[in-house]
């Protein structure tokens, strides 16, 4: 599975961004899709995932929404009410059983 993420950029606090991740090379609907992020100087953390259900890390619940379009093999992350602490490199991932695939990151910078 190959994953191509896009949509990062510079945004002011309180603003919105939408990340997209296009997948190829696998049966997209079978995969649990998700987003993780890595802030400067910190480890990578899972932000949201979507399979049969959706999961959000508590710090983004109510502000971020993950969705998927199986016809377009694409997963999205709508990020609203952005905060400076949302700054980081966001990575798209696909998982099926023990197999995990990562895309390249897209940088999100939120200014205060």
QUIDAQUI-V931400 format. One record per residue. SS is DSSP state (a for helix, b for strand, c for the rest). PSI is psi in whole degrees, -180 to 180 (NA if undefined). D_FIRST is the distance of its C-alpha to the first C-alpha in whole Angstrom. Layout:
ss: [SS/SS]
psi: [PSI/PSI]
d_first: [D_FIRST/D_FIRST]
This chain:
ss: [c/b/b/b/b/b/c/c/b/b/b/b/c/c/c/c/b/b/b/b/b/b/b/b/c/c/c/a/a/a/c/b/b/b/b/b/b/b/c/c/c/c/c/b/b/b/b/b/b/b/c/c/c/b/b/b/c/c/c/c/c/c/c/b/b/b/b/b/b/c/c/c/c/b/b/b/b/b/b/c/c/c/c/a/a/a/c/b/b/b/b/b/b/b/b/b/c/c/b/b/b/b/c/c/c/b/b/b/b/b/b/c]
psi: [131/137/133/110/150/168/-4/172/-166/130/152/155/137/-12/-172/151/153/123/146/150/115/131/149/157/5/177/97/-42/-18/-18/142/125/149/173/137/162/156/112/158/126/8/170/171/135/146/133/-48/153/158/123/-112/-32/172/148/142/139/145/-33/-16/-6/132/-12/-35/147/126/140/166/150/100/-26/-27/2/43/140/145/155/106/121/114/165/50/146/155/-33/-4/-6/136/179/125/129/136/143/153/135/144/111/-128/-4/130/131/142/144/177/157/160/132/129/124/124/119/147/NA]
d_first: [0/4/7/10/13/16/20/21/25/28/30/33/34/34/32/28/25/22/18/16/12/10/7/6/5/5/9/9/12/12/10/12/12/14/15/17/20/22/25/27/28/27/24/21/21/19/21/19/17/17/16/20/21/21/22/23/25/29/29/27/28/30/29/25/23/20/19/16/16/14/16/14/11/12/14/17/19/23/25/29/32/30/32/32/30/27/27/24/20/18/14/12/10/8/10/11/14/14/10/9/7/9/9/12/15/18/21/24/27/30/34/37]
